[in-house]
Amino acid sequence: MQSTIINIDQMDDEGSADSISQILLSMQGVEEVRVSLRDCLASVQFDEARTSPARMADKLAAAGFPSIISIPTPHSGRAGACCGGCGGA
């Protein structure tokens, strides 16, 4: 299981946040989606053997939600976050 963070443009209201969640959850291999309307982000848990962040971004773009995949930092595994376990190295 992998995780990724997707920055999503044009997520303006609860309706669009719900649509984004439904779009991603409809994809084979997507296990969990958490959408932040405030931050215009979706955090996605997925099976990398069945889908990829690029496929998710393509599906969102086709539905009118252009997006950018965040690149996780090597030591934290999450974009923009640090667990502190390695001291930031």
Stockholm file with secondary structure:
# STOCKHOLM 1.0

chainA/1-89         MQSTIINIDQMDDEGSADSISQILLSMQGVEEVRVSLRDCLASVQFDEARTSPARMADKLAAAGFPSIISIPTPHSGRAGACCGGCGGA
#=GR chainA/1-89 SS CEEEEEEETTCCSHHHHHHHHHHHHTSTTEEEEEEETTTTEEEEEECTTTCCHHHHHHHHHHTTCCEEECCCCTTTSSTTCCCSTTTTC
#=GC SS_cons        CEEEEEEETTCCSHHHHHHHHHHHHTSTTEEEEEEETTTTEEEEEECTTTCCHHHHHHHHHHTTCCEEECCCCTTTSSTTCCCSTTTTC
//
